[in-house]
Amino acid sequence: MGGIRLVLIDIDGTLLGPAGVPACAWEAAARARAAGLHLGICTGRPGRGFALEYARRLDPEGLHIFESGAVVVSGEKIVQSRVLPEAAYRRLHELSRLHGIPFEVYTAQGGFYRETDHPDLLAHETLLGFEAGVEDLAHPPGPVVRVQYLWRGAAWPPVRQAIRAMPGVELHESTSPGMPGVGFSSVTAAGVSKRQAAEWVAAQMGLELKQVAMVGDGENDLELIQAAGLGIAMGNAPARVRAAADRVVAPVEACGLAQALDLAVESM
């Protein structure tokens, strides 16, 4: 079957660091494409704004995974999406209001919504590179593929516990160097994950997961880092993620992604 043919790349803390995307990352991506590797984004972010720009720059014809695996995009076309059950969505929204935690909604057609002007929600819009619509999210404007809580401190643990006890949903937790001190906890339909989406993308390309490399830095990357043919953790990843990886590279700001892409080329 051959070696690595596809490299999937997380955004926050992997491609994107505190000072933006290092020039060395784009240079290494160009080398990897020239060597014959396919590149794809694999992120919890929606397929809009900066994330979509990054995907197009990495590989304009590639398959890119967004919304923690709930959506796959090729070009500007959504080629796969998985929607949250309505009853689960209602409970997730209720938990946000009950505990006063900022809440975002992402729809199957790329919609992005909030219902308050909480400073963390506004800061997140800047990080994403596009504005959210403001709606009464008791009645979302379209099928919902993902919701996200932006939290700080002690308010989150009881909500996490309630979500983990809910049937039909999957919890994905991460952070971003662009918003230190804020937790990003997304919820999708059960069975949605970066790994599941990676398997689907690989199959569309006639590949197996052992021919895929995953480069990431977060707990939400861990399952795919372990399952991929080559799992690479950034040097800024938590110890548990680094321990599970086949290889560990430098932190994002020290050209870790460039190192990872060069490793993938060597593993072709």
Phi, psi and omega per residue, in radians:
M1 nan -0.278 3.133
G2 1.516 -3.131 -3.075
G3 -1.612 -2.626 -3.085
I4 -1.185 2.310 3.123
R5 -2.144 -0.358 -3.084
L6 -2.342 2.334 3.062
V7 -2.047 2.142 3.070
L8 -1.763 2.399 -2.941
I9 -2.279 2.148 3.001
D10 -1.200 2.822 3.120
I11 -1.681 -1.252 -2.975
D12 -1.206 2.062 -3.128
G13 1.510 -0.029 3.134
T14 -2.165 -1.098 3.008
L15 -1.471 -0.728 -3.038
L16 -1.853 2.192 3.091
G17 -1.970 -3.005 -3.104
P18 -1.028 -0.482 -3.127
A19 -1.848 0.310 -3.128
G20 1.757 -2.805 3.121
V21 -1.563 2.092 3.132
P22 -1.094 2.497 3.129
A23 -1.014 -0.580 -3.127
C24 -1.098 -0.461 3.121
A25 -1.184 -0.779 3.117
W26 -1.157 -0.669 3.123
E27 -1.098 -0.750 3.132
A28 -1.184 -0.634 3.099
A29 -1.088 -0.705 3.109
A30 -1.115 -0.714 3.094
R31 -1.101 -0.732 -3.115
A32 -1.128 -0.759 3.097
R33 -1.108 -0.717 3.137
A34 -1.096 -0.525 3.122
A35 -1.377 -0.174 3.105
G36 1.843 0.121 3.086
L37 -1.394 2.540 2.948
H38 -1.604 2.476 -3.132
L39 -2.129 2.522 3.111
G40 -2.585 2.554 3.003
I41 -1.347 2.525 3.070
C42 -2.496 1.649 -2.906
T43 -2.435 2.832 2.977
G44 -1.429 -0.222 -3.123
R45 -1.210 2.765 3.029
P46 -1.309 2.786 -3.129
G47 -1.452 1.005 3.115
R48 -2.515 3.017 3.012
G49 1.031 -2.451 -3.076
F50 -1.063 -0.644 -3.104
A51 -1.066 -0.743 3.125
L52 -1.210 -0.638 3.064
E53 -1.075 -0.769 3.115
Y54 -1.069 -0.755 -3.129
A55 -1.059 -0.798 -3.135
R56 -1.113 -0.634 3.140
R57 -1.263 -0.639 3.102
L58 -1.159 -0.851 -3.115
D59 -2.810 1.710 -3.058
P60 -1.097 -0.362 -3.124
E61 -1.865 0.143 -3.042
G62 -1.452 3.027 3.009
L63 -1.742 2.191 -3.016
H64 -2.154 2.372 -3.047
I65 -1.746 2.185 3.123
F66 -2.204 3.033 3.053
E67 0.960 0.709 3.120
S68 1.034 0.441 3.117
G69 1.840 -0.099 -3.105
A70 -1.319 -0.372 -3.077
V71 -2.373 2.377 3.003
V72 -2.110 2.308 -3.068
V73 -2.137 2.455 2.986
S74 -2.227 2.065 -3.025
G75 1.156 -2.086 3.057
E76 -1.938 0.171 -3.056
K77 -1.792 2.291 2.999
I78 -1.392 2.086 -3.074
V79 -1.817 -0.237 3.040
Q80 -2.723 2.446 3.030
S81 -2.618 2.641 3.129
R82 -2.241 2.175 -2.993
V83 -1.728 2.488 3.052
L84 -1.189 2.457 3.011
P85 -1.057 2.469 -3.071
E86 -1.047 -0.754 -3.121
A87 -1.099 -0.688 3.110
A88 -1.137 -0.731 3.125
Y89 -1.041 -0.791 -3.121
R90 -1.021 -0.726 3.134
R91 -1.184 -0.692 3.127
L92 -1.111 -0.713 3.101
H93 -1.171 -0.700 3.113
E94 -1.060 -0.714 3.124
L95 -1.101 -0.678 3.105
S96 -1.050 -0.834 -3.119
R97 -1.203 -0.684 -3.092
L98 -1.111 -0.680 -3.061
H99 -1.797 -0.019 3.080
G100 1.173 0.622 -3.117
I101 -1.772 2.259 3.120
P102 -0.938 2.467 -2.900
F103 -2.404 2.323 3.080
E104 -2.123 2.640 3.116
V105 -2.217 2.394 3.119
Y106 -2.174 2.245 -3.070
T107 -1.810 2.903 -3.046
A108 -1.068 -0.485 -3.110
Q109 -1.703 0.336 3.053
G110 1.601 0.135 3.101
G111 -1.233 2.602 -3.099
F112 -2.427 2.129 -2.958
Y113 -2.417 2.662 2.991
R114 -2.445 2.924 3.105
E115 -2.195 0.006 3.073
T116 -2.318 2.975 3.095
D117 -1.812 0.576 3.131
H118 -0.954 2.403 -3.102
P119 -0.977 -0.612 3.134
D120 -1.192 -0.597 3.082
L121 -1.155 -0.726 3.141
L122 -1.184 -0.691 3.093
A123 -1.125 -0.621 3.139
H124 -1.178 -0.623 3.067
E125 -1.002 -0.769 3.120
T126 -1.076 -0.744 3.135
L127 -1.108 -0.673 -3.128
L128 -1.318 -0.535 3.133
G129 1.623 0.292 3.038
F130 -2.771 2.773 -3.060
E131 -1.554 2.588 3.030
A132 -1.490 2.600 2.926
G133 -1.331 2.650 3.135
V134 -1.878 2.080 -3.048
E135 -2.471 2.811 2.895
D136 -1.339 1.836 -2.996
L137 -1.391 0.063 2.906
A138 -1.151 -0.363 3.137
H139 -2.320 1.381 -3.049
P140 -1.137 2.558 -3.089
P141 -1.483 1.039 3.118
G142 2.377 2.888 3.114
P143 -1.033 2.326 -3.048
V144 -1.690 2.214 3.081
V145 -1.695 -0.437 -3.087
R146 -2.758 2.501 2.924
V147 -2.070 2.751 -3.138
Q148 -2.462 2.319 3.026
Y149 -1.745 2.351 3.024
L150 -1.913 2.016 -2.931
W151 -2.341 2.767 3.043
R152 -2.405 2.405 2.938
G153 1.213 -2.560 -2.884
A154 -1.364 -0.167 -3.115
A155 -1.197 -0.441 -2.981
W156 -1.388 -0.726 -3.018
P157 -0.892 -0.754 3.119
P158 -1.171 -0.514 3.092
V159 -1.238 -0.759 3.081
R160 -0.964 -0.803 -3.120
Q161 -1.066 -0.744 -3.137
A162 -1.136 -0.693 -3.130
I163 -1.179 -0.719 -3.135
R164 -1.119 -0.399 3.114
A165 -1.527 -0.114 -3.084
M166 -1.440 2.416 3.031
P167 -1.382 2.669 2.973
G168 1.426 0.161 -3.119
V169 -2.345 2.831 3.126
E170 -2.246 2.295 3.140
L171 -1.772 2.325 -3.138
H172 -2.239 2.178 -3.072
E173 -2.107 2.443 -3.097
S174 -2.713 3.102 3.041
T175 -2.355 3.038 3.076
S176 -2.445 2.357 3.070
P177 -1.136 -0.293 3.117
G178 -1.346 -0.269 3.115
M179 -2.444 1.233 -3.112
P180 -1.058 2.482 3.121
G181 1.551 -0.083 3.140
V182 -1.902 2.285 3.017
G183 -1.586 2.439 3.094
F184 -2.005 1.900 -3.108
S185 -2.068 1.944 -3.105
S186 -1.748 2.668 3.057
V187 -2.279 2.279 3.086
T188 -2.191 3.125 3.018
A189 -1.097 2.634 3.104
A190 -0.996 2.467 3.135
G191 1.576 -0.236 3.091
V192 -1.405 2.274 3.102
S193 -2.838 2.886 3.037
K194 -1.071 -0.659 3.138
R195 -1.119 -0.837 -3.124
Q196 -1.020 -0.775 3.141
A197 -1.166 -0.662 3.114
A198 -1.107 -0.692 3.091
E199 -1.086 -0.723 3.132
W200 -1.138 -0.805 3.139
V201 -1.080 -0.796 3.130
A202 -1.019 -0.754 -3.134
A203 -1.087 -0.659 3.113
Q204 -1.106 -0.446 -3.114
M205 -1.696 0.085 -3.123
G206 1.282 0.467 -3.100
L207 -2.002 2.849 2.960
E208 -1.836 2.853 -3.091
L209 -1.110 -0.437 3.114
K210 -1.223 -0.190 3.085
Q211 -1.730 0.182 -3.118
V212 -1.956 2.396 2.955
A213 -1.853 2.487 3.058
M214 -2.118 2.259 3.096
V215 -2.028 2.110 -3.100
G216 -2.707 3.082 -3.091
D217 -2.388 -0.039 -3.000
G218 -2.079 2.944 3.075
E219 -1.047 -0.558 3.141
N220 -1.306 -0.104 3.045
D221 -1.700 -0.212 -2.931
L222 -1.040 -0.827 -3.084
E223 -1.029 -0.761 -3.110
L224 -1.303 -0.627 3.052
I225 -1.009 -0.698 3.137
Q226 -1.262 -0.592 -3.031
A227 -1.510 -0.449 -3.056
A228 -1.200 2.787 3.078
G229 -1.088 -0.558 3.071
L230 -2.412 1.915 3.127
G231 -1.781 2.139 -3.059
I232 -2.133 2.207 3.107
A233 -1.831 2.455 3.038
M234 -1.262 2.675 3.133
G235 -1.112 -0.365 3.107
N236 -1.560 0.083 3.132
A237 -1.285 2.714 3.035
P238 -1.038 2.756 -3.086
A239 -0.995 -0.670 -3.114
R240 -1.108 -0.657 3.130
V241 -1.252 -0.757 3.126
R242 -1.070 -0.701 -3.106
A243 -1.140 -0.505 -3.082
A244 -1.480 -0.262 -3.025
A245 -1.413 2.703 3.016
D246 -1.258 -0.641 3.137
R247 -2.425 2.608 3.057
V248 -2.121 2.295 -3.126
V249 -1.975 -3.088 -3.118
A250 -1.192 2.886 3.029
P251 -1.055 2.868 -3.050
V252 -0.991 -0.750 -3.059
E253 -1.296 -0.207 3.114
A254 -1.847 0.513 3.050
C255 1.196 0.572 3.104
G256 -1.062 -0.687 -3.137
L257 -1.153 -0.671 3.085
A258 -1.037 -0.738 3.092
Q259 -1.076 -0.739 -3.124
A260 -1.114 -0.744 3.141
L261 -1.161 -0.653 3.077
D262 -1.135 -0.657 3.068
L263 -1.093 -0.711 -3.140
A264 -1.125 -0.697 3.089
V265 -1.063 -0.736 3.114
E266 -1.117 -0.407 -3.068
S267 -1.687 0.132 -3.133
M268 -1.167 nan nan
